[in-house]
Amino acid sequence: MKSKNEEARNKLQDKAVPKLPEYLFEVAPKSLSEKLLALRHINELRIAALGDSSVFGVGDTSIDGNPDGPGWVGRVAHDLAAKQYINLSKNGVRAHTVVSTQLVSTQFFNPDLVCVCVGMNDVMRGNYSPVQIRDSIRVLIQELNNLGAVVVLLGLPDPSKVAFAPKRVKRVLSRRVLNLNEILEDVAAKEGALFIAGWEQKEVYERSFWHIDRMHPSSLGHQLIADLIRTELNLPLRAKSTLSTHSIRTKRDDLIWLLTSGTKWLLKRSIDLIPTLIYLILIEGREIRAIEASKSLNS
């Protein structure tokens, strides 16, 4: 025979318990300013480098004399005493290939800070496409933002002030670089990345800033960029000191590099670039109109 307590308990169990309404809560992504503030409180940073040879470290010869050193992002990682650092950059890549070949590995690495510099190989090709570059950079930033990372985009210097080339060729390249930097700055502002131009400083166009090829920074140049990045991020120097910028390479070493690696690079690019530059000089007005048209499509 059941007790009164048992009967009461059974009656309660038989009653349908109303379900609480289900709510889906979406966490809004952090703004750039919020991520920058949080970055200052991360003691064990994870930093990733994406891009082309300017990120790979070409020209940074001070550590062991080899032509490819830590580069400016490697120096940032050192100066911030990063716990983990990965450099996924590769010589010769363009904006769309950074997305197709470097993004997935970055997502697995899950960094706190991603530094990107890309575009010069786009500028120096016949099929330069502002629309493709814009789309590639937009996708890259969006995917990196999904990781919660701070994304830094470094602009390109004006080649008319540093490159060895005839004036009309410099003018074509300079116009493209200006257009590229405008794209990077615009997409960064819209997608929540930090664009750093960094080419207004007087030191940038001094000979000591550049490697012998005048296309990549020297060890001093890489360190100056690293200092600029850290300053823009408002992060203190966490290492005891910065890496050396004194190169043990001689002028003879640099000349041999220029005659071997530099010539190899020039021959590879000449198949596409030189005929294209001649063509672009002839139709300069048409390319200017094409660049302006690409701006109006994305304004």
C-alpha positions, 0 to 999 in steps of 0.5 A, a space after each residue: 500500500 502506497 504512502 501519501 508521500 509516494 502518491 503525491 510524488 507520482 502525481 507530480 511526475 505525471 504532470 507535464 513539466 513545461 519546457 523553458 523557451 530555447 534561446 540562441 545567443 550569438 556572441 558579437 565579434 570583438 572590435 579592433 579596439 577591443 582586440 588591441 586592448 586584449 592583446 596588451 594583456 596576453 603574456 604568451 603571444 602567438 604570432 603568425 606571418 603571412 605574405 611574400 618575400 618581404 615577410 619571408 626575411 629576404 635582406 635581413 642578413 644580420 643574424 648568421 650572414 645568410 640572405 634570409 633572416 628573421 625578417 620584420 615579423 620575426 623581429 616583432 615576435 622576438 621583441 614581444 617575447 612571443 611564446 610561439 611564432 610561425 612564418 608561413 610567407 613564401 617568395 613570389 606569392 600574390 594576394 590570392 595565393 596567400 588566401 589559398 595556400 597560407 590561410 588554412 595553416 594559420 587557422 590551425 595555428 590560431 594566432 593572437 596576432 597576424 602580420 601581413 604584407 603582400 601585393 608587390 608581386 601583383 603590382 609587377 605582373 601583367 594581369 594586375 587586378 585591383 578587384 581580385 586583390 580587394 576580394 582576396 584581402 577582404 576574405 583573408 581579414 574576415 577569416 582571420 577575424 573569425 579566429 579573434 586575431 588582431 590583423 596588421 596589414 603593412 602597406 608598400 613603399 613608393 618604388 619610384 623613390 627606391 627602385 632601379 628603373 627608368 622614370 616611365 617604368 617607375 611611374 607605372 609601378 608607383 601608380 599601381 602601388 598607390 592604388 594597392 595601398 588605397 585598397 589595403 587601407 580601405 578594406 582594413 577600415 571596413 573589415 576591422 584590421 590595422 593598416 600601417 603605411 609607415 612609408 612617410 618616415 624619412 629613414 625609409 628612403 635612405 640607402 641604409 634601410 634597403 637591401 642591395 636589390 632595393 626591393 627588400 629592407 636591410 636588417 636595419 630596415 626590418 628592425 625599423 618596421 618591427 619597431 613601427 609595428 610595435 609602436 602602432 600596437 602600443 606594445 612595450 619591448 618585452 625582450 631584454 634587447 632587440 636583435 642585431 642589425 649589424 650585418 657580417 656580410 661583405 659588399 662582395 657577398 651582396 654583389 654575388 647575391 645580386 648576380 645570382 639570386 637577383 638575376 634569377 629573379 629578374 629573368 623570371 619576372 622579365 618574361 611577363 613584366 618587361 613586355 607588360 611594362 612596355 605595353 602599359 607605358 603605351 596605354 598608360 591612360 587606359 590603365 589609369 581609367 581602369 583603376 579609377 573604374 575599380 575604385 568607383 565599383 567599391 566606393 
